[in-house]
Amino acid sequence: MLVFCFILNLFIMTVTIHNMTPHPITIIDDDTSVIEVIPCSGWELRLSAQTEAVAFFGQIPITKTAFGPLLSVKNKSFDGQANPWANVNLSTDRFVVSQMVKNSFKDSILHDILLVPAEVVRDENGNIIGCKSLGF
């Protein structure tokens, strides 16, 4: 969890960012210097998935996976709370999730408080080293 203060239209606002992915989020600048690392909150959001075989290319099965609603919220320790959504303040809490999880909330009031890693940067081997921003 990170807490930031910023000025928006002359109002000072404190925003808390909770990382709901299973790994730290590293924010980097154009020179790949680390600006901030957002640690895991202890909660992981996962979607349900249903996979079915639709064809075969020789011996290779071709499948279709449909992702459903939130299946699990894996708790490791989220500020001592039993539920990550308990006491959420829609004005000041933001949650970093995967793009798939965010898409599953498209018709929810929570959609606008979910952030995703954006402008992903990779090393010469194609491994993700960080992102330049968090996006709505």
N, C-alpha and C positions, 0 to 999 in steps of 0.2 A: 504494500500500500504506500502510495506517495501522496503527500498533501502539497498543493501548490496554491499560492496566492497570486492573483493577477487583477489588473484594472480593466474593466469592461464598461464603456460608457460612463466613466468617472465613478463607478461603484467598485469597491474592493470586494473580491469574491474568492472564497477558499474552495478549491475543488479537490476531492479525494479520488485518486485513480486506483482501482483494484484490478490486479491482473488475474483473470480467470482462466488462463491457459496453463499447461503443465510445465512451462519453461519461462525463464526470465525474458523480458522484452528489452532489448538494447537499442536505445535511440542514439544515432550517430549523425555527425555533420557531413558536409561535402568532402572533407578530408579523411573520413572514416574515424575521426576521433570520437570517443564515447562522450555523449552529453549526459545521459542518464541511463540507469538500469532499473527497470521496474520489476521487483521480485515477484515470485508467485505468491498469490494470496493464501494458498492452501486449498482453494476450491478449483475444481475442473468441471467445466460444462461440456457435456457430450450429448449428441443427438442419437436417437434410436435409428437403426438401419435395417432394412429388409432387402436381401440380395437374392435374386433368382436367375437361373441359367436361361438364356434366351436363344443361344445358338452355339455351334462349335465351328472353329476354324481348324480342321484336322483334329488333333488331340487337344487343342486349346479351347477351354470353355469361355464363352463370351457371356458376361452377366450384366444385369441392370440392377443398380442399387437405388432404392428410394429412401430418402432420409425423412424421418418423422419428427415428432415433437421431442422436447428435451427428455432424455432418458434418465440421465443420472447427473447428480451434482456430487462429485467426489470430494469429501471433506477431509482435509488434513489438519486444519485449524484456521478458522477465519475470524480473527479477533475475538475468539471465544464464543462466537455466535453459532447457533444450531442451524441457521438458515441464512444464506448470503443476501437474500432479498428482504430480510427483516430490517426494519428501520431505514430503508433506502430513502434518501433525500433526492428527489428528482432534480433539484436545483444544483446540488453540489457533488453528488456521487457519479462517477463514471466507471465503466467496467470494460476492460480490454478482453475481447473474445475473438474467436476465429471468424472469418467471413461467413462460413456456413452457419455457425450459431447465430450470428447477427441476422442473416437472411431468414432464419426460422422465426425471428421476432418481428417480422415486417409489419404485422398488424397489431402489435402490442405497444402499449404506452412506454415500455422499456426500450424500444428500438432506438429512440433518440439519445439514450444515455449509454449506448454500447459503442465502443470504439474498436477499430481493427488496426493492426500494423499496416502502414502504407509506405510506399516508396522503398520497397525491400532492396537491400544491397547485398550482393553476393561476392565471394572471393573468386580467385582465378579457377578454382575447382568446382564452382557452382554452389558452394555451401553458403547458406545465409549467415551473414555476420551482424546484421542489424537492420533497422529501418530508419528512415529520415523523419518520419512523422507518424502520428496516429490519426486515422481518418474516421469521419462519421459515415 
